[in-house]
Amino acid sequence: MATALFVCLHNAGRSQMSAALFERAAAGRHRARSAGTLADPRGSVHPEVVEVMAELGVDVSGRRPARLTDELARQADVVVTMGCGDSCPYMPGKRYVDWDLEDPKGLPVERVRVIRDDIAARVDALVAELDRA
């Protein structure tokens, strides 16, 4: 069982969608974690993200942003970064993948759906790769 860590800036959009879609695609074969380099644990997932995920039957409304810690990064087999630039974590010996994804915050739902579907395709590929490993 592999652990994938999805990291963005605020852990309220891209990384939350990625973790939730990964959990659905992996169906218990692998674990997902998500965090943000600037996350505020008092915050919440962006409403437009909650809406487009609900369209797929995935409820992220109760998830809360979490700040990235060294411990979370150490637990991961693969770290997927998205939009955190120089503030993204680096742990020697970890596999890193960078997904160039637009931040969904404040975007129209139609655009967030495109981002969600892009993430879903990337997640499916990652899960298939981890299944083969």
RANOR-V45137 format. One record per residue. N is the residue number from 1. SS is DSSP state (H for helix, E for strand, L for the rest). OMEGA is omega in degrees with one decimal (999 if undefined). Layout:
n:N ss:SS omega:OMEGA
n:N ss:SS omega:OMEGA
This chain:
n:1 ss:L omega:179.5
n:2 ss:L omega:175.2
n:3 ss:E omega:176.5
n:4 ss:E omega:177.3
n:5 ss:E omega:-179.7
n:6 ss:E omega:-173.2
n:7 ss:E omega:169.7
n:8 ss:E omega:-176.6
n:9 ss:L omega:-170.8
n:10 ss:L omega:-179.5
n:11 ss:L omega:-178.7
n:12 ss:L omega:-177.2
n:13 ss:L omega:-174.1
n:14 ss:H omega:-176.6
n:15 ss:H omega:176.6
n:16 ss:H omega:177.1
n:17 ss:H omega:-178.3
n:18 ss:H omega:-178.9
n:19 ss:H omega:-178.7
n:20 ss:H omega:179.4
n:21 ss:H omega:176.5
n:22 ss:H omega:178.7
n:23 ss:H omega:-179.7
n:24 ss:H omega:-177.6
n:25 ss:H omega:-177.0
n:26 ss:H omega:176.7
n:27 ss:L omega:176.4
n:28 ss:L omega:-180.0
n:29 ss:L omega:-179.8
n:30 ss:L omega:-179.6
n:31 ss:E omega:175.2
n:32 ss:E omega:171.6
n:33 ss:E omega:175.2
n:34 ss:E omega:-179.2
n:35 ss:E omega:178.1
n:36 ss:E omega:-180.0
n:37 ss:L omega:178.8
n:38 ss:L omega:-172.6
n:39 ss:L omega:173.5
n:40 ss:L omega:-176.7
n:41 ss:L omega:176.4
n:42 ss:L omega:-177.2
n:43 ss:L omega:179.0
n:44 ss:L omega:177.3
n:45 ss:L omega:-179.5
n:46 ss:L omega:-176.7
n:47 ss:H omega:179.4
n:48 ss:H omega:176.3
n:49 ss:H omega:177.0
n:50 ss:H omega:-177.6
n:51 ss:H omega:-176.1
n:52 ss:H omega:176.5
n:53 ss:H omega:177.5
n:54 ss:H omega:177.2
n:55 ss:L omega:178.5
n:56 ss:L omega:-177.5
n:57 ss:L omega:179.9
n:58 ss:L omega:-177.6
n:59 ss:L omega:176.8
n:60 ss:L omega:-174.6
n:61 ss:L omega:-178.5
n:62 ss:L omega:-180.0
n:63 ss:L omega:179.5
n:64 ss:L omega:176.3
n:65 ss:L omega:178.0
n:66 ss:L omega:178.0
n:67 ss:E omega:177.8
n:68 ss:L omega:175.1
n:69 ss:L omega:175.2
n:70 ss:H omega:-179.5
n:71 ss:H omega:177.4
n:72 ss:H omega:-179.8
n:73 ss:H omega:179.5
n:74 ss:H omega:-178.2
n:75 ss:H omega:-172.6
n:76 ss:L omega:171.0
n:77 ss:L omega:176.4
n:78 ss:E omega:178.7
n:79 ss:E omega:179.1
n:80 ss:E omega:-179.7
n:81 ss:E omega:-179.7
n:82 ss:L omega:172.8
n:83 ss:L omega:-179.3
n:84 ss:L omega:172.6
n:85 ss:H omega:-176.3
n:86 ss:H omega:-179.4
n:87 ss:H omega:176.9
n:88 ss:L omega:-177.0
n:89 ss:L omega:168.9
n:90 ss:L omega:176.0
n:91 ss:L omega:178.8
n:92 ss:L omega:177.5
n:93 ss:L omega:178.8
n:94 ss:L omega:174.6
n:95 ss:E omega:-179.9
n:96 ss:E omega:174.6
n:97 ss:E omega:178.1
n:98 ss:E omega:176.1
n:99 ss:L omega:178.6
n:100 ss:L omega:-176.3
n:101 ss:L omega:176.5
n:102 ss:L omega:176.2
n:103 ss:L omega:-177.0
n:104 ss:L omega:-174.8
n:105 ss:L omega:175.6
n:106 ss:L omega:-179.9
n:107 ss:L omega:174.3
n:108 ss:L omega:-177.3
n:109 ss:H omega:-179.6
n:110 ss:H omega:179.6
n:111 ss:H omega:179.1
n:112 ss:H omega:176.2
n:113 ss:H omega:179.0
n:114 ss:H omega:178.1
n:115 ss:H omega:178.6
n:116 ss:H omega:-177.7
n:117 ss:H omega:174.9
n:118 ss:H omega:178.1
n:119 ss:H omega:-179.2
n:120 ss:H omega:179.4
n:121 ss:H omega:179.2
n:122 ss:H omega:179.5
n:123 ss:H omega:179.4
n:124 ss:H omega:178.4
n:125 ss:H omega:179.4
n:126 ss:H omega:178.7
n:127 ss:H omega:179.0
n:128 ss:H omega:177.8
n:129 ss:H omega:179.2
n:130 ss:H omega:176.6
n:131 ss:H omega:-179.1
n:132 ss:H omega:-174.8
n:133 ss:L omega:999
